[in-house]
């Protein structure tokens, strides 16, 4: 894959390289996310992969950190989540596959086909997409919702996500309020949403 890093946005007087686009020579389809090097991700402690088109997409909210609305804020949010997940929870990396900021950009977490730490029993067969912020009472901005859906469409189009994938909210597979009441009501209207519930005793997972 050939990396092209010539997309810069300016925040005040500071030039910030905010978009790193990788081209798949076979699909010629630019990835719709900001890569790890752009947000200065720390190296993962370990990378464990799984194969095949991914059958589940699971939607989350971060609750904390709060919503971010520009590149600098969203990069800080990604770094904050990674530090907490690696240092406090002792996970290999940031738990999510991807996160979506209020700037309308998707940020690469662990990425596709890497075992995550966002939904026990589904981590090795799902894409975990976190919409940064607290979406209990408020709906995320339209640009965030569109970015998340575009990422899913990209995954399906390139054979990374199964054509017949199942879309779930985190609360459907674990006892939690995530992804927030308002966001959960929204994703019920998205393609492939399934109202199934698959929750087991959290002490056993």
Secondary structure by P-SEA (a helix, b strand, c coil): ccccccbbbbccccccccbbbbbccccccccccccccccccccccbbbbbbccccbbbbbbcccccccccaaaaaaaaaaaaaaaaccccccccccccccccccbbbbcccccccccccccccccbbbbbcccccccccccaaaaaaaaaaaaaaaaacccccbbbbbccccccccccccaaaaaaaccccccccbbbbcccccc
